[in-house]
Amino acid sequence: MDYDTLIVGAGLFGAVCARELKQKGRRVLVIDRRPHPAGNIYTCRVNGIWVHQYGAHIFHTSDRKVWDYVNQFTEFNHYINSPVARYGDELYNLPFNMNTFSRMWNIATPAQAKEIIDRQVAEAKKDYHITEPKNLEEQALSLAGRDIYEKLIKGYTEKQWGRDCRDLPAFIIRRLPFRFVYDNNYFNDRYQGIPVGGYTQIVEKMLEGIPVLLRTDYRKSVTKRDGAFCLGQDTFRDVIYTGMIDEFFDYRLGPLEYRSLRFETQELPETDNFQGNAVVNYTERSVPYTRIIEHKFFEFGKDSETGEPIHGTVITREYPAAWQQGMEPYYPVNDEKNAALYRRYQELAQGEPHVMFGGRLGMYRYFDMDKVIRAALDTVAAM
Ligand SMILES: Cc1cc2nc3c(=O)[nH]c(=O)nc-3n(C[C@H](O)[C@H](O)[C@H](O)COP(=O)(O)OP(=O)(O)OC[C@H]3O[C@@H](n4cnc5c(N)ncnc54)[C@H](O)[C@@H]3O)c2cc1C
């Protein structure tokens, strides 16, 4: 059959493009090399709990159009992301706000908190001779002072990047969002929540009526003949590619760098409440994981279908990892070297006028879900 567009990747970017192109009357087919749709927002149900298989995903946006768009496919609950940081036996609310400062210094007012932060910043600048921060450690110390840096930033950041803060560039932390109010809501966005019934159903609804081939890798199954892209008996005029741009070109210019993650999920049928919160960050470097997710608390510990309390729990430990070919690339490393290499891949991409690169891997950019939807809608509007 002759199709208009082959969409590589049944993640959020690919699914929005597929649906919108179909609405425009285009014939589209979607492939994905994974055994399931939804890419990294895939959720599956384990003992009545929606488990976020590729890490905690909280939908948040201030973009009204995107919020209305995604609400066509699901209802959202009223979850507000309020992570807790654990440093030894000390527990701190995040983001940095009056609850954090009050616990750290046993103080009560914003003036007291500001006074301590200003004093610690001045001391750190003097002790470390910081004028222009040369690395992430100096940057964090000159923004937050010693206590917050050492207890809440240092170990967590070093684990995330696999490097000492002194060997990381200052620009990774441009500013620290201090809040001098008692407010644990991590995001500033107007709309926020977790989809009732998980994320996978959103993508499944977007892909309704569209042929989808899973376990199908573009590089192994698609060829080019007479200017058209061929997959078995099917031909396509153009391609939307949401996989890695460097992989598409067989790493011709060298590989881009990514950070990866390893998820270790544990079912605990005898434990009803493991940590009392959906997300707990572990900020000491000696603890090998960065956070533990207790999935049931994205839905307040209740079954989203029956409203009944769920017995037992499921937790996931998240371990940062260096990325190697064959592993899942989660985060692009947006330093100068990789940005320059990505620009050279973009130049190569200009020689492929019938391939459009999109999504987090095609554009080598960290994207939140709302930004992915916005980018996909804009892409299709321009086609
Ligand atoms: C740990 C983590 C936590 C996050 N938390 C949040 C959050 O709380 N809130 C938020 O808004 N966003 C969050 N995000 C971002 C969110 O995951 C992304 O915005 C979204 O998943 C990107 O969608 P995508 O379609 O671009 O990419 P993906 O979901 O990666 O989809 C790309 C798809 O393409 C397929 N593919 C790749 N190459 C090929 C090939 N050669 N052939 C066939 N198929 C191929 C892949 O298998 C994949 O399914 C988080 C991301 C991570 C990593």
The ligand as an SDF file (V2000), in Angstrom:
LIG
                    3D

 53 58  0  0  0  0  0  0  0  0999 V2000
   13.3390    9.5870   33.8520 C   0  0  0  0  0  0  0  0  0  0  0  0
   12.4840   10.5670   33.1220 C   0  0  0  0  0  0  0  0  0  0  0  0
   11.4810   11.2340   33.7970 C   0  0  0  0  0  0  0  0  0  0  0  0
   10.6840   12.1560   33.1200 C   0  0  0  0  0  0  0  0  0  0  0  0
    9.7060   12.7930   33.8350 N   0  0  0  0  0  0  0  0  0  0  0  0
    8.9160   13.6780   33.2040 C   0  0  0  0  0  0  0  0  0  0  0  0
    7.9010   14.3730   33.9270 C   0  0  0  0  0  0  0  0  0  0  0  0
    7.7200   14.1800   35.1350 O   0  0  0  0  0  0  0  0  0  0  0  0
    7.1350   15.2530   33.2560 N   0  0  0  0  0  0  0  0  0  0  0  0
    7.2960   15.5040   31.9120 C   0  0  0  0  0  0  0  0  0  0  0  0
    6.5540   16.3160   31.3620 O   0  0  0  0  0  0  0  0  0  0  0  0
    8.2320   14.8530   31.1940 N   0  0  0  0  0  0  0  0  0  0  0  0
    9.0440   13.9490   31.7990 C   0  0  0  0  0  0  0  0  0  0  0  0
   10.0050   13.2840   31.0910 N   0  0  0  0  0  0  0  0  0  0  0  0
   10.1110   13.5220   29.6320 C   0  0  0  0  0  0  0  0  0  0  0  0
    9.2230   12.5710   28.7880 C   0  0  0  0  0  0  0  0  0  0  0  0
    9.6080   11.2380   29.0120 O   0  0  0  0  0  0  0  0  0  0  0  0
    9.3880   12.9510   27.3180 C   0  0  0  0  0  0  0  0  0  0  0  0
    8.8890   14.2520   27.1230 O   0  0  0  0  0  0  0  0  0  0  0  0
    8.6570   12.0450   26.3160 C   0  0  0  0  0  0  0  0  0  0  0  0
    8.6860   10.7050   26.6450 O   0  0  0  0  0  0  0  0  0  0  0  0
    9.3020   12.2310   24.9500 C   0  0  0  0  0  0  0  0  0  0  0  0
    8.5480   11.5760   23.9580 O   0  0  0  0  0  0  0  0  0  0  0  0
    9.2350   11.2110   22.5670 P   0  0  0  0  0  0  0  0  0  0  0  0
    8.1640   10.6580   21.7050 O   0  0  0  0  0  0  0  0  0  0  0  0
   10.0210   12.3580   22.0730 O   0  0  0  0  0  0  0  0  0  0  0  0
   10.3320   10.0950   22.9150 O   0  0  0  0  0  0  0  0  0  0  0  0
   10.1840    8.5410   23.3750 P   0  0  0  0  0  0  0  0  0  0  0  0
    9.1470    8.4100   24.4200 O   0  0  0  0  0  0  0  0  0  0  0  0
   11.5410    8.0800   23.6950 O   0  0  0  0  0  0  0  0  0  0  0  0
    9.6980    7.8240   22.0590 O   0  0  0  0  0  0  0  0  0  0  0  0
   10.5720    7.5110   20.9910 C   0  0  0  0  0  0  0  0  0  0  0  0
   10.2120    6.1130   20.5040 C   0  0  0  0  0  0  0  0  0  0  0  0
   10.9490    5.8490   19.3160 O   0  0  0  0  0  0  0  0  0  0  0  0
   11.3070    4.4840   19.3160 C   0  0  0  0  0  0  0  0  0  0  0  0
   12.4670    4.3100   18.4220 N   0  0  0  0  0  0  0  0  0  0  0  0
   13.6890    4.8770   18.5540 C   0  0  0  0  0  0  0  0  0  0  0  0
   14.4820    4.4830   17.5350 N   0  0  0  0  0  0  0  0  0  0  0  0
   13.7570    3.6440   16.7680 C   0  0  0  0  0  0  0  0  0  0  0  0
   14.0340    2.9010   15.5800 C   0  0  0  0  0  0  0  0  0  0  0  0
   15.2280    2.9420   14.9810 N   0  0  0  0  0  0  0  0  0  0  0  0
   13.0420    2.1440   15.0470 N   0  0  0  0  0  0  0  0  0  0  0  0
   11.8190    2.0760   15.6470 C   0  0  0  0  0  0  0  0  0  0  0  0
   11.5140    2.7620   16.7860 N   0  0  0  0  0  0  0  0  0  0  0  0
   12.4590    3.5260   17.3260 C   0  0  0  0  0  0  0  0  0  0  0  0
   11.6330    4.1870   20.7640 C   0  0  0  0  0  0  0  0  0  0  0  0
   11.5350    2.8060   21.0360 O   0  0  0  0  0  0  0  0  0  0  0  0
   10.5840    5.0150   21.4970 C   0  0  0  0  0  0  0  0  0  0  0  0
    9.4370    4.2530   21.8180 O   0  0  0  0  0  0  0  0  0  0  0  0
   10.8710   12.3970   31.7410 C   0  0  0  0  0  0  0  0  0  0  0  0
   11.8950   11.7370   31.0620 C   0  0  0  0  0  0  0  0  0  0  0  0
   12.7060   10.8510   31.7400 C   0  0  0  0  0  0  0  0  0  0  0  0
   13.8120   10.1730   30.9880 C   0  0  0  0  0  0  0  0  0  0  0  0
  1  2  1  0
  2  3  1  0
  2 52  2  0
  3  4  2  0
  4  5  1  0
  4 50  1  0
  5  6  2  0
  6  7  1  0
  6 13  1  0
  7  8  2  0
  7  9  1  0
  9 10  1  0
 10 11  2  0
 10 12  1  0
 12 13  2  0
 13 14  1  0
 14 15  1  0
 14 50  1  0
 15 16  1  0
 16 17  1  0
 16 18  1  0
 18 19  1  0
 18 20  1  0
 20 21  1  0
 20 22  1  0
 22 23  1  0
 23 24  1  0
 24 25  2  0
 24 26  1  0
 24 27  1  0
 27 28  1  0
 28 29  2  0
 28 30  1  0
 28 31  1  0
 31 32  1  0
 32 33  1  0
 33 34  1  0
 33 48  1  0
 34 35  1  0
 35 36  1  0
 35 46  1  0
 36 37  1  0
 36 45  1  0
 37 38  2  0
 38 39  1  0
 39 40  1  0
 39 45  2  0
 40 41  1  0
 40 42  2  0
 42 43  1  0
 43 44  2  0
 44 45  1  0
 46 47  1  0
 46 48  1  0
 48 49  1  0
 50 51  2  0
 51 52  1  0
 52 53  1  0
M  END
$$$$
